Amino acid sequence: MNEEKIQALFIIINDPDKLGDVLQVLLDCEIRGATIMETQGMAKVLSDRIPIFFGLRGLLEDEHEINKTIFALSKHPEKIDQAITKLSEMFHSFEEACTGMMFVVPVVKAIGLGQKFPQNIIE
């Protein structure tokens, strides 16, 4: 059995205004079909809902209400590596607090990866 080495790249960005730039990097690296979700960090949720953590609010003033989490699958590890390099440069390796993070997870099985739109939908 020929097992493909599929990887999932996850990118969490704190500044939603940078979403277009991130998607452009993925396109430049030939990574298509990303999924984008609106997410919240744990500290934000805790500071809003649990009284003991209300003190965190002052520390989170610069944090956006909603983060963007982008994930994409690829059968080409070299494209994932290229995207990581470009995104690391763009975000200065996420060294600044509350800018985001990214990570890669191996995918054991994927159904529907690489499916094309029917021609009549695109036209």
Summary of the structure (lengths in Angstrom):
residues: 123
radius of gyration: 17.3
end to end distance: 37.3
largest distance: 56.0
contacts: 286
relative contact order: 0.27
helix: 42%
strand: 24%
